């Protein structure tokens, strides 16, 4: 039937009604449908049709948009709101943890670094290793280096009971180099008695396990002279062999791949790369900006090492692969850095500082100071606990290289996860705990008493001094052997 508008024009009686534009609420495709087409929801003004492509509900459009929001549109809106809410909650939690960490920090324990970490240790601990910033499942090490079994704890293979087959014939002994009497005392750790002593070269500083765990080397640096040497000890018999002439061997390390022995020629500001068996010189790395270069530790992947520059109050970062100096880092407080140990997760290096009386924490990747942890007088040696959760810090009681006996010596215990000192064990009557290592089972910390001519056996559960054993003159870097682990990086037993 023809219709007539109220206006002046009149439609043709046979004209078709204008088609209506629809859009699918699911697949979002648009289509035209003739006016008066049957709808799914009769009686509703915004009634829709069935989509010819997917069969879902379609609605009329208004300026190209659906009159009624579709299913996907609603889901998108809900998803955005949920994500926004979760982000707000996460920011709130991070902010709270950072605030509480700041409230807990003491001025003494956290001040002194040249830069500060973005988040405190509590927040770092919360995020890692099992949280948001967990380590990768594998570490890309340098060729020839044994794999890192647990990236969360690079000390995982040095736990009690993990003795290498290479040390099965080793007689359990504590080897004590005595700097001024030029000899090594040998202690039976069971009886706590001196069972042997023998002459070595001039000025023995450290007893160093080889990378393959088959030899112990005494570093006789003959300070101020030119007749330095290395004396091998057979761990199976506990007896010394013939000394090998070597320039100024104050300390010695081994590259993580076992290719080189790294003789630390302190007075020469040089790292000499030698054959790990014959000790023949193969190359050198000059470190001219590192006066008093002496102690070190290697990165988790073996690519670099950080050495201390005792007489310059700084550190040197060495590229192990390309054999060059990567840079220097000056420490605050005008310090005298000593021993170095890497954190279990491989991210930070703990550096003992004898003059500052504490431990600097250094970010290995950025080579920047994270914080300073106050410990005690004359901070010197660093030794991880057998389970890799704590760090034993020997404070030898004096800031001087040649200190008096019966000083304010102590041992501090740092929690690796929180960077907090959780215990302090003073030496009764005073003392000078210097360098050493922990027993195979981790229950005893053996340390030389540098200025008191003794060796301390300390209970690692209570901090009680179990024994004080007289030895030679000025005992220094003693070694406890055997040690758990697959290989040695040197010093007094930096095991991995």
C-alpha positions as CSV (number, residue, x, y, z in Angstrom):
1,X,0.0,0.0,0.0
2,X,1.4,3.4,-1.0
3,X,2.4,5.9,1.8
4,X,2.6,9.6,1.5
5,X,4.9,11.9,3.6
6,X,3.7,15.1,5.2
7,X,6.2,16.9,3.1
8,X,5.9,18.0,-0.5
9,X,7.5,14.9,-2.1
10,X,5.8,11.5,-2.5
11,X,7.6,8.1,-2.8
12,X,6.8,5.8,-5.6
13,X,4.2,3.2,-4.5
14,X,6.6,0.3,-5.5
15,X,9.8,1.8,-3.9
16,X,11.6,-0.7,-1.6
17,X,12.3,0.4,2.1
18,X,15.8,1.6,2.9
19,X,18.0,-1.4,4.1
20,X,19.4,-1.2,7.7
21,X,23.1,-1.6,8.6
22,X,24.0,-4.3,11.2
23,X,27.3,-5.3,12.9
24,X,28.0,-8.7,14.5
25,X,28.7,-8.6,18.2
26,X,31.2,-11.5,17.9
27,X,33.1,-11.4,14.6
28,X,32.5,-7.6,14.1
29,X,31.6,-8.0,10.4
30,X,29.0,-5.5,9.0
31,X,26.2,-6.3,6.6
32,X,23.0,-4.8,5.3
33,X,19.5,-6.3,5.9
34,X,16.2,-5.1,4.4
35,X,13.8,-3.3,6.6
36,X,11.3,-5.5,8.2
37,X,13.6,-8.6,8.3
38,X,12.7,-11.0,11.1
39,X,14.7,-10.3,14.3
40,X,15.8,-12.5,17.2
41,X,14.3,-10.3,19.9
42,X,10.9,-9.1,18.7
43,X,9.5,-6.1,20.5
44,X,12.9,-4.5,21.4
45,X,13.8,-1.3,19.7
46,X,17.5,-2.4,19.4
47,X,16.5,-5.9,18.1
48,X,19.2,-7.7,16.2
49,X,19.6,-10.3,13.4
50,X,21.6,-13.4,13.2
51,X,25.0,-12.9,11.6
52,X,25.2,-14.7,8.2
53,X,28.9,-15.5,8.8
54,X,29.2,-16.8,12.4
55,X,25.5,-17.1,13.5
56,X,26.0,-14.8,16.5
57,X,23.7,-11.9,17.3
58,X,24.1,-8.7,15.2
59,X,22.7,-5.3,16.2
60,X,21.8,-2.1,14.2
61,X,24.6,0.4,14.0
62,X,24.7,4.1,14.9
63,X,27.3,6.0,12.9
64,X,29.1,2.7,12.2
65,X,29.2,1.5,15.8
66,X,26.9,-1.1,17.4
67,X,24.0,0.3,19.3
68,X,24.5,-2.4,22.0
69,X,28.0,-3.4,23.1
70,X,29.1,-6.8,21.9
71,X,30.4,-9.7,23.8
72,X,34.1,-9.0,22.8
73,X,33.7,-5.4,23.7
74,X,32.4,-6.2,27.1
75,X,35.2,-8.7,27.7
76,X,37.8,-6.2,26.6
77,X,36.5,-3.6,29.1
78,X,36.5,-6.1,31.9
79,X,40.0,-7.3,31.0
80,X,41.4,-3.8,31.0
81,X,39.9,-3.1,34.4
82,X,41.3,-6.3,35.9
83,X,44.8,-5.6,34.5
84,X,44.7,-2.0,35.8
85,X,43.6,-3.2,39.3
86,X,46.4,-5.8,39.4
87,X,49.1,-3.2,38.4
88,X,47.9,-0.8,41.1
89,X,48.1,-3.6,43.7
90,X,51.6,-4.6,42.5
91,X,52.9,-1.0,42.6
92,X,51.4,-0.7,46.1
93,X,53.2,-3.9,47.3
94,X,56.6,-2.8,45.8
95,X,56.2,0.6,47.3
96,X,55.4,-0.8,50.7
97,X,58.4,-3.2,50.7
98,X,60.8,-0.5,49.6
99,X,59.5,1.9,52.3
100,X,59.8,-0.7,55.1
101,X,63.3,-1.5,53.9
102,X,64.3,2.1,54.1
103,X,62.8,2.4,57.6
104,X,64.9,-0.6,58.8
105,X,68.2,0.6,57.4
106,X,70.7,1.8,59.9
107,X,73.0,4.7,59.1
108,X,76.0,2.7,60.2
109,X,75.2,-0.4,58.3
110,X,74.0,1.0,55.0
111,X,76.0,4.3,54.5
112,X,79.3,4.6,52.8
113,X,78.8,3.3,49.3
114,X,79.4,5.6,46.3
115,X,75.9,4.6,45.0
116,X,72.8,3.0,46.4
117,X,70.7,0.2,45.1
118,X,67.2,0.9,43.8
119,X,65.6,-1.6,46.2
120,X,66.7,-2.9,49.6
121,X,67.9,-6.4,50.3
122,X,64.5,-7.4,51.7
123,X,62.8,-6.5,48.4
124,X,65.6,-8.1,46.4
125,X,65.2,-11.3,48.5
126,X,61.4,-11.3,47.9
127,X,61.9,-11.0,44.2
128,X,64.7,-13.5,43.8
129,X,65.6,-16.3,43.4
130,X,62.1,-17.8,43.3
131,X,60.2,-14.6,42.5
132,X,59.9,-12.2,39.6
133,X,63.6,-11.8,38.9
134,X,64.7,-15.4,39.0
135,X,68.0,-16.4,37.4
136,X,68.0,-18.0,34.0
137,X,67.9,-21.8,34.1
138,X,71.4,-22.0,32.6
139,X,74.5,-19.8,32.6
140,X,76.5,-19.4,29.4
141,X,80.0,-20.0,30.7
142,X,83.4,-19.6,29.0
143,X,84.6,-22.6,27.0
144,X,86.2,-25.3,29.2
145,X,84.6,-24.1,32.4
146,X,82.5,-26.7,34.2
147,X,78.7,-25.8,34.0
148,X,77.0,-23.9,36.8
149,X,74.7,-26.5,38.3
150,X,72.4,-24.2,40.2
151,X,72.3,-20.5,39.0
152,X,70.7,-19.5,42.2
153,X,73.6,-20.9,44.3
154,X,77.0,-21.2,42.6
155,X,78.2,-22.9,45.9
156,X,75.7,-25.8,45.4
157,X,78.5,-28.2,44.6
158,X,80.6,-27.3,47.6
159,X,78.1,-28.5,50.2
160,X,78.9,-31.2,52.7
161,X,79.3,-34.6,51.2
162,X,80.1,-33.4,47.7
163,X,83.8,-34.4,47.7
164,X,85.4,-35.0,44.3
165,X,86.9,-38.3,43.5
166,X,90.2,-36.3,43.0
167,X,90.5,-35.8,46.8
168,X,89.7,-39.3,48.0
169,X,93.3,-40.0,48.8
170,X,93.9,-36.7,50.5
171,X,94.8,-36.9,54.2
172,X,92.6,-34.5,56.2
173,X,94.9,-31.7,57.3
174,X,95.1,-28.0,58.0
175,X,98.1,-26.4,56.4
176,X,99.4,-23.2,58.0
177,X,101.9,-21.0,56.3
178,X,103.9,-18.9,58.8
179,X,105.1,-15.7,57.1
180,X,108.0,-14.8,59.4
181,X,109.3,-18.3,60.3
182,X,109.3,-19.4,56.6
183,X,107.6,-22.8,57.3
184,X,104.3,-24.6,57.2
185,X,102.7,-26.2,60.2
186,X,100.4,-29.2,59.6
187,X,97.4,-29.8,62.0
188,X,95.3,-32.9,62.3
189,X,91.7,-31.5,62.4
190,X,90.6,-34.6,64.4
191,X,93.1,-34.4,67.3
192,X,93.7,-30.6,66.9
193,X,97.4,-31.3,67.2
194,X,100.4,-30.2,65.1
195,X,101.6,-33.3,63.5
196,X,104.2,-32.0,61.1
197,X,106.1,-28.9,60.1
198,X,108.5,-28.2,57.2
199,X,110.6,-25.4,55.7
200,X,109.5,-23.8,52.5
201,X,110.6,-20.6,50.6
202,X,110.9,-17.1,52.0
203,X,107.8,-15.5,53.3
204,X,105.0,-18.0,52.7
205,X,101.7,-16.2,52.4
206,X,99.0,-18.7,51.3
207,X,98.4,-22.4,50.7
208,X,96.5,-22.7,47.5
209,X,94.6,-25.8,46.1
210,X,95.2,-26.3,42.4
211,X,92.3,-26.2,39.9
212,X,92.4,-30.0,39.5
213,X,92.5,-30.5,43.3
214,X,95.6,-32.7,43.1
215,X,98.3,-30.3,44.5
216,X,98.5,-27.6,47.2
217,X,100.8,-24.7,46.4
218,X,102.6,-22.6,49.0
219,X,103.1,-19.0,47.7
220,X,106.4,-17.7,49.0
221,X,106.6,-14.2,47.7
222,X,109.9,-13.2,49.4
223,X,108.8,-9.6,49.9
224,X,111.5,-7.1,49.0
225,X,113.6,-9.8,47.4
226,X,113.9,-11.5,44.0
227,X,113.9,-15.2,45.1
228,X,110.1,-15.9,45.3
229,X,108.9,-19.4,44.8
230,X,106.0,-21.9,44.8
231,X,106.3,-25.0,46.9
232,X,104.0,-28.0,45.9
233,X,102.5,-30.2,48.6
234,X,101.2,-33.7,47.9
235,X,97.8,-33.9,49.6
236,X,98.0,-37.7,49.8
237,X,101.1,-37.7,51.9
238,X,101.1,-34.1,53.2
239,X,104.7,-33.7,52.2
240,X,106.3,-30.9,50.2
241,X,108.1,-31.2,46.9
242,X,110.8,-29.2,45.2
243,X,110.1,-25.4,45.1
244,X,109.8,-23.7,41.7
245,X,111.3,-20.1,41.3
246,X,108.5,-17.6,40.5
247,X,108.5,-13.8,40.6
248,X,106.7,-12.3,43.6
249,X,103.9,-14.9,44.2
250,X,101.9,-13.2,46.9
251,X,98.8,-15.1,46.0
252,X,97.6,-17.4,43.3
253,X,94.3,-18.2,41.5
254,X,93.2,-20.4,38.6
255,X,91.1,-19.3,35.6
256,X,87.7,-21.0,35.7
257,X,88.5,-23.1,32.7
258,X,91.6,-24.4,34.3
259,X,93.9,-23.2,31.5
260,X,96.1,-20.9,33.6
261,X,97.4,-20.4,37.1
262,X,97.2,-16.7,37.8
263,X,100.1,-15.7,40.0
264,X,99.4,-12.4,41.7
265,X,102.7,-10.5,41.6
266,X,101.7,-7.8,44.1
267,X,104.8,-5.7,44.1
268,X,105.0,-5.8,40.3
269,X,101.3,-4.7,39.8
270,X,101.0,-7.7,37.5
271,X,99.1,-10.9,36.9
272,X,101.3,-13.7,35.6
273,X,99.6,-16.4,33.6
274,X,101.4,-19.7,34.1
275,X,101.0,-23.3,33.2
276,X,98.9,-24.8,36.0
277,X,101.2,-27.8,36.3
278,X,104.8,-26.8,35.5
279,X,104.3,-23.1,36.4
280,X,106.0,-22.0,33.2
281,X,105.3,-18.4,32.3
282,X,102.8,-18.1,29.4
283,X,101.8,-14.5,29.5
284,X,101.1,-11.4,31.7
285,X,98.4,-8.9,32.4
286,X,99.8,-5.5,33.5
287,X,97.5,-3.8,36.1
288,X,99.3,-0.5,36.5
289,X,96.5,1.3,38.4
290,X,96.3,-1.4,41.1
291,X,98.9,-0.9,43.8
292,X,98.9,-3.8,46.2
293,X,96.9,-6.2,43.9
294,X,96.3,-9.3,46.0
295,X,92.9,-11.0,46.3
296,X,90.1,-11.8,43.8
297,X,87.0,-13.8,42.8
298,X,85.6,-14.7,39.4
299,X,82.2,-14.0,37.9
300,X,79.6,-16.8,37.7
301,X,80.2,-17.3,34.0
302,X,84.0,-17.1,34.3
303,X,84.3,-14.1,32.0
304,X,85.8,-11.6,34.4
305,X,87.4,-11.3,37.9
306,X,87.5,-8.5,40.4
307,X,90.8,-7.9,42.2
308,X,91.5,-5.8,45.2
309,X,94.1,-3.0,45.1
310,X,95.1,-2.8,48.8
311,X,97.4,0.2,48.7
312,X,95.2,2.2,46.4
313,X,91.8,1.8,48.0
314,X,90.3,0.5,44.8
315,X,89.3,-2.5,42.8
316,X,90.3,-3.7,39.3
317,X,88.0,-5.6,36.9
318,X,89.9,-8.0,34.6
319,X,88.6,-9.5,31.4
320,X,89.6,-13.2,31.7
321,X,88.9,-14.1,28.1
322,X,90.7,-11.1,26.4
323,X,93.2,-10.7,29.2
324,X,92.9,-7.0,29.8
325,X,91.9,-4.5,32.4
326,X,88.3,-3.4,32.0
327,X,88.4,-0.6,34.6
328,X,89.0,0.5,38.2
329,X,86.6,1.4,41.0
330,X,87.7,3.7,43.8
331,X,86.1,2.7,47.1
332,X,84.9,5.3,49.6
333,X,86.3,5.7,53.2
334,X,89.9,5.7,51.9
335,X,89.9,1.9,52.4
336,X,92.3,-1.0,52.2
337,X,90.4,-3.8,50.4
338,X,91.4,-7.3,51.1
339,X,89.5,-10.6,50.4
340,X,86.7,-10.9,47.8
341,X,83.8,-13.4,47.5
342,X,81.0,-13.5,45.0
343,X,77.3,-13.9,46.2
344,X,75.6,-17.2,45.6
345,X,73.5,-15.8,42.8
346,X,76.6,-14.4,41.1
347,X,75.3,-10.8,41.0
348,X,77.3,-9.1,43.7
349,X,80.9,-9.2,45.0
350,X,81.6,-8.9,48.7
351,X,84.8,-7.0,49.4
352,X,86.4,-7.0,52.9
353,X,88.0,-3.6,53.8
354,X,90.5,-3.6,56.6
355,X,90.6,0.2,57.1
356,X,86.9,0.8,56.7
357,X,86.1,-2.0,59.1
358,X,83.4,-3.7,57.0
359,X,82.4,-5.2,53.7
360,X,81.6,-3.3,50.4
361,X,79.0,-4.9,48.2
362,X,79.8,-4.4,44.5
363,X,77.4,-5.0,41.5
364,X,79.4,-7.2,39.2
365,X,77.8,-6.2,36.0
366,X,77.9,-2.4,36.5
367,X,81.0,-2.4,38.6
368,X,79.5,0.0,41.1
369,X,79.2,0.1,44.8
370,X,75.8,-1.0,46.1
371,X,76.3,-0.6,49.8
372,X,78.6,-0.9,52.8
373,X,78.1,-3.4,55.7
374,X,79.9,-2.5,59.0
375,X,81.4,-5.5,60.7
376,X,84.4,-5.0,62.9
377,X,88.0,-3.8,63.3
378,X,90.4,-4.9,60.5
379,X,88.0,-6.8,58.2
380,X,90.1,-9.2,56.2
381,X,89.0,-12.8,55.2
382,X,85.7,-13.9,53.7
383,X,84.3,-17.5,53.7
384,X,80.9,-18.8,52.7
385,X,79.1,-21.2,54.9
386,X,78.9,-24.8,53.7
387,X,75.3,-24.3,52.6
388,X,76.0,-21.0,50.9
389,X,73.5,-19.0,52.9
390,X,76.0,-17.0,55.1
391,X,79.3,-15.3,54.9
392,X,81.9,-15.6,57.7
393,X,83.9,-12.3,58.0
394,X,87.2,-12.4,59.9
395,X,88.0,-9.1,61.6
396,X,91.6,-9.3,62.6
397,X,91.5,-6.6,65.2
398,X,93.7,-4.0,63.7
399,X,93.7,-1.6,60.7
400,X,97.4,-1.9,60.4
401,X,99.3,-4.5,58.3
402,X,101.4,-5.4,61.3
403,X,99.1,-5.1,64.3
404,X,99.5,-5.9,68.0
405,X,98.5,-9.2,69.6
406,X,95.2,-9.5,71.5
407,X,93.4,-6.9,69.5
408,X,89.7,-6.5,69.1
409,X,89.4,-9.5,66.8
410,X,86.1,-11.0,66.0
411,X,84.1,-12.9,63.4
412,X,80.9,-11.4,61.8
413,X,78.3,-13.5,60.1
414,X,76.5,-11.9,57.2
415,X,73.2,-13.3,55.8
416,X,73.7,-13.4,52.0
417,X,70.0,-12.8,51.3
418,X,69.5,-9.8,53.4
419,X,73.0,-8.4,53.6
420,X,72.6,-8.1,57.4
421,X,75.0,-9.0,60.2
422,X,73.2,-11.7,62.0
423,X,75.9,-12.6,64.6
424,X,79.2,-11.4,65.9
425,X,81.7,-13.7,67.7
426,X,84.4,-11.8,69.6
427,X,87.7,-13.7,70.3
428,X,87.8,-14.1,74.1
429,X,90.8,-12.1,75.5
430,X,91.4,-10.5,72.1
431,X,92.9,-12.0,69.0
432,X,93.6,-11.6,65.3
433,X,91.5,-14.0,63.1
434,X,92.8,-13.6,59.6
435,X,92.4,-16.2,56.9
436,X,91.4,-19.9,56.5
437,X,88.3,-21.9,55.5
438,X,85.5,-24.1,56.9
439,X,85.7,-27.8,57.6
440,X,84.3,-30.4,55.2
441,X,81.1,-30.7,57.2
442,X,80.9,-26.9,57.7
443,X,80.8,-27.2,61.5
444,X,84.2,-25.6,62.2
445,X,85.7,-22.4,60.9
446,X,89.5,-22.6,60.9
447,X,91.3,-19.2,60.9
448,X,94.9,-18.1,61.5
449,X,95.6,-15.7,64.3
450,X,97.9,-13.4,62.4
451,X,99.3,-11.3,65.2
452,X,99.0,-14.0,68.0
453,X,100.9,-16.9,66.3
454,X,98.0,-19.3,66.8
455,X,95.2,-21.0,64.8
456,X,91.5,-20.8,65.9
457,X,89.0,-23.6,65.5
458,X,85.5,-21.9,65.8
459,X,82.1,-23.6,66.2
460,X,80.0,-22.3,63.3
461,X,76.8,-22.9,65.2
462,X,77.5,-21.1,68.4
463,X,80.6,-19.0,67.6
464,X,82.5,-20.6,70.5
465,X,86.3,-21.0,70.3
466,X,86.8,-24.8,70.4
467,X,90.6,-24.7,70.3
468,X,93.5,-22.2,70.1
469,X,96.5,-24.0,68.6
470,X,100.0,-22.4,68.8
471,X,101.9,-22.4,65.5
472,X,104.8,-20.5,63.9
473,X,105.5,-16.8,63.5
474,X,102.7,-14.8,61.8
475,X,100.4,-17.4,60.3
476,X,98.5,-16.2,57.3
477,X,96.5,-17.9,54.5
478,X,95.9,-21.4,55.9
479,X,94.1,-24.1,53.9
480,X,91.8,-26.8,55.2
481,X,92.0,-29.9,53.0
482,X,90.2,-31.7,51.4
483,X,87.3,-29.4,50.5
484,X,84.0,-30.3,48.8
485,X,83.7,-29.0,45.2
486,X,84.5,-29.9,41.6
487,X,87.4,-27.5,41.1
488,X,89.4,-24.8,42.8
489,X,89.8,-21.2,41.8
490,X,92.7,-20.8,44.1
491,X,93.5,-18.7,47.2
492,X,92.9,-20.8,50.4
493,X,90.2,-22.8,48.7
494,X,87.7,-20.8,46.6
495,X,85.7,-23.8,45.5
496,X,83.0,-24.2,42.9
